Amino acid sequence: MKGEAESRLCPDGLVFNDENPKKELCDIPSNVDCGDRKELHVLDDGFTCPDGETVGPNGRALPHPTFPHPEDCQKFYICRNGVQPQKGSCPSGKVYNEDTFMCDKPENVPGW
């Protein structure tokens, strides 16, 4: 609508790029200057990326850490660049493994 602000969301993993005021454009976070904002998007279920870095099984910081879904073992969350939440899911027959940060066979997942 002309002259009225309208709230919209970009798809998961993308952020609004206001470089050209005549175009509505969602882009990857690395192409957009978001200043000092860290929390770019809250998913519809309320998940946000935790602060701080996540260390993987090899002792290195994960650039895009993953986290388990609280209710569905086939689903998980990805934090792109550690700050941009996105939903993920394992292929059929696999479940999310918190120890390896990957989808795995159920028999390899502790507590399954």
Backbone torsions as a table, in degrees:
resi	resn	phi	psi	omega
1	MET	NA	138.4	-178.9
2	LYS	-70.9	129.3	174.9
3	GLY	82.7	-7.0	-179.9
4	GLU	-116.6	133.3	177.2
5	ALA	-69.4	144.3	-179.3
6	GLU	-133.7	129.6	-179.3
7	SER	-85.4	129.3	177.6
8	ARG	-141.6	159.5	177.2
9	LEU	-120.3	144.4	171.8
10	CYS	-80.9	157.0	175.4
11	PRO	-58.9	155.9	179.3
12	ASP	-51.9	135.1	178.6
13	GLY	92.7	-9.7	180.0
14	LEU	-118.0	158.0	177.2
15	VAL	-129.8	159.3	-178.8
16	PHE	-73.9	131.7	177.6
17	ASN	-109.0	109.7	-176.9
18	ASP	-97.7	22.9	-179.7
19	GLU	-58.3	-38.9	179.0
20	ASN	-114.8	107.8	-176.6
21	PRO	-64.6	-13.8	-180.0
22	LYS	-90.0	-6.8	-178.4
23	LYS	-124.6	140.5	171.2
24	GLU	-95.2	117.8	-173.1
25	LEU	-139.2	126.0	170.7
26	CYS	-98.9	139.8	-173.0
27	ASP	-142.6	170.0	176.6
28	ILE	-73.0	146.6	-175.0
29	PRO	-55.0	-33.4	-178.1
30	SER	-67.7	-15.7	178.4
31	ASN	-94.9	-1.0	-173.8
32	VAL	-123.7	132.0	176.3
33	ASP	-86.7	106.0	179.9
34	CYS	-99.7	14.7	179.1
35	GLY	64.0	-135.9	-178.6
36	ASP	-97.3	10.7	177.9
37	ARG	-69.2	132.1	178.1
38	LYS	-104.9	-42.8	-178.7
39	GLU	-85.0	104.3	-174.8
40	LEU	-89.7	-28.8	-172.4
41	HIS	-161.2	138.5	173.0
42	VAL	-107.0	130.0	179.6
43	LEU	-70.4	162.6	-176.2
44	ASP	-62.0	-20.5	177.6
45	ASP	-93.9	4.2	175.3
46	GLY	94.1	-3.8	-178.7
47	PHE	-67.6	135.0	171.1
48	THR	-130.4	154.7	179.8
49	CYS	-72.0	133.4	178.6
50	PRO	-69.6	152.9	176.7
51	ASP	-71.3	155.3	176.9
52	GLY	88.6	168.3	-178.5
53	GLU	-90.8	154.0	178.0
54	THR	-109.1	128.2	-178.0
55	VAL	-97.7	130.5	-179.5
56	GLY	-81.0	179.1	-177.7
57	PRO	-62.9	-20.6	179.6
58	ASN	-90.5	3.9	178.5
59	GLY	86.5	0.9	179.2
60	ARG	-98.8	150.8	176.5
61	ALA	-66.9	136.7	179.1
62	LEU	-87.5	125.6	179.9
63	PRO	-69.9	-30.9	180.0
64	HIS	-131.2	72.4	-175.3
65	PRO	-64.6	153.7	177.7
66	THR	-117.8	153.7	-177.6
67	PHE	-139.4	146.0	-177.6
68	PRO	-69.3	148.5	171.3
69	HIS	-76.5	139.4	-175.2
70	PRO	-70.2	-19.2	-174.0
71	GLU	-122.3	-18.8	-174.6
72	ASP	-127.9	113.7	-174.5
73	CYS	-70.6	-11.9	176.7
74	GLN	-90.2	-7.2	-178.1
75	LYS	-110.6	158.2	178.2
76	PHE	-156.9	173.8	177.1
77	TYR	-115.9	144.5	174.7
78	ILE	-114.3	134.6	174.8
79	CYS	-107.9	95.3	-178.8
80	ARG	-62.7	128.6	-176.5
81	ASN	54.7	23.1	178.2
82	GLY	77.9	-3.4	-174.7
83	VAL	-131.9	-21.6	-174.1
84	GLN	-101.6	105.2	-176.5
85	PRO	-73.0	144.0	178.6
86	GLN	-149.4	146.2	178.2
87	LYS	-84.6	145.4	176.6
88	GLY	-136.7	162.5	176.5
89	SER	-147.5	150.7	-179.9
90	CYS	-84.4	153.4	175.7
91	PRO	-66.3	163.1	-179.7
92	SER	-53.9	134.3	178.6
93	GLY	89.0	-3.5	179.4
94	LYS	-121.3	157.3	178.7
95	VAL	-131.4	161.0	-179.5
96	TYR	-74.9	132.1	179.3
97	ASN	-107.8	111.1	-178.5
98	GLU	-64.7	-26.2	-178.1
99	ASP	-75.3	-34.0	-177.7
100	THR	-105.1	-9.0	-177.7
101	PHE	63.0	29.5	-178.0
102	MET	-140.7	166.1	172.2
103	CYS	-76.1	144.8	-173.2
104	ASP	-151.0	170.2	173.7
105	LYS	-68.4	140.8	-178.2
106	PRO	-53.3	-36.6	-177.9
107	GLU	-67.8	-15.1	178.1
108	ASN	-92.8	-3.6	-175.1
109	VAL	-101.1	119.0	179.1
110	PRO	-56.8	136.0	177.8
111	GLY	82.2	1.6	-178.8
112	TRP	-87.7	NA	NA
